[in-house]
Amino acid sequence: MKNYFVYILTNKNHNVLYTGMTNNIFRRGWEHKSQLIGGFTKRYNVTKLVYYESFDNLEEAIKREKQLKAGSRKKKIELINKFNHDWKELYNIKQVYK
């Protein structure tokens, strides 16, 4: 079974949000933290994972990513606050794969 993740990153001041999708959240996190990905996340130093959802189905993950991207900043912040109230870094939490 393959896992897919939809995630939200922010920067150190929590004033920029980025929504993405991956099949390997640890590899993708390392790519963001190492700034190997050009573009938005590198330009705005968006490296802190504050939210994620796990899916078994690729199509469901893509659908959810599009839904989050289309949503307002306010809704994303509410989602993060419910999931990770203190906006702690989540890349080092091993239970992502539970």
Sequence and secondary structure as in RCSB ss.txt:
>XXXX:A:sequence
MKNYFVYILTNKNHNVLYTGMTNNIFRRGWEHKSQLIGGFTKRYNVTKLVYYESFDNLEEAIKREKQLKAGSRKK
KIELINKFNHDWKELYNIKQVYK
>XXXX:A:secstr
   EEEEEEE TTS  EEEEEES HHHHHHHHHTT S SHHHHTT  EEEEEEEES HHHHHHHHHHHHHS HHH
HHHHHHHH TT    TT GGGG 
